[in-house]
Amino acid sequence: MSCLFCKILNKEISADFVYEDEKVAAFLDINPVKPGHVLVLPKIHVEQLHDLDDEYILPVMQVIKKTMKALLAQENVDGINIGQNNYTAAGQVVPHVHFHVIPRKTGDGHRHWPGTAYGQGEAAEIAEKIKKGIE
């Protein structure tokens, strides 16, 4: 298998693990946004979040929560960003479902994406399209 994260999970490539059980693993990102940036992922190969079996959703979220608590206990952490990208157009680099848990410090210089307002009636139209697609 050529998936980088699967190779890490199979111990073919080393990583600094902070958590591991039968369904979920968490390790430090090798190119962190901020020191302590952790990746949390299921131990099965699934490329996109919407394809992940429901039996993995809760365990992954529980590990994210545990990781957040551990990071927030550090003296220089004031907040946490949780990020998850699907498909390359959205910034996904490794095609294996994973969440970024990024510790933040007030005034650390990390910036979020800019938002833009909807045009007249645009929000309602988009919301209706999304509602129709939700099962």
Secondary structure, DSSP 8 states (H G I E B T S, - for coil): ---HHHHHHTTSS---EEEE-SSEEEEE-SS-SSTT-EEEEESS--SSGGGS-HHHHHHHHHHHHHHHHHHHTSTT--EEEEE---SGGGT--SSS--EEEEEE-TT------------TTHHHHHHHHHHHH--
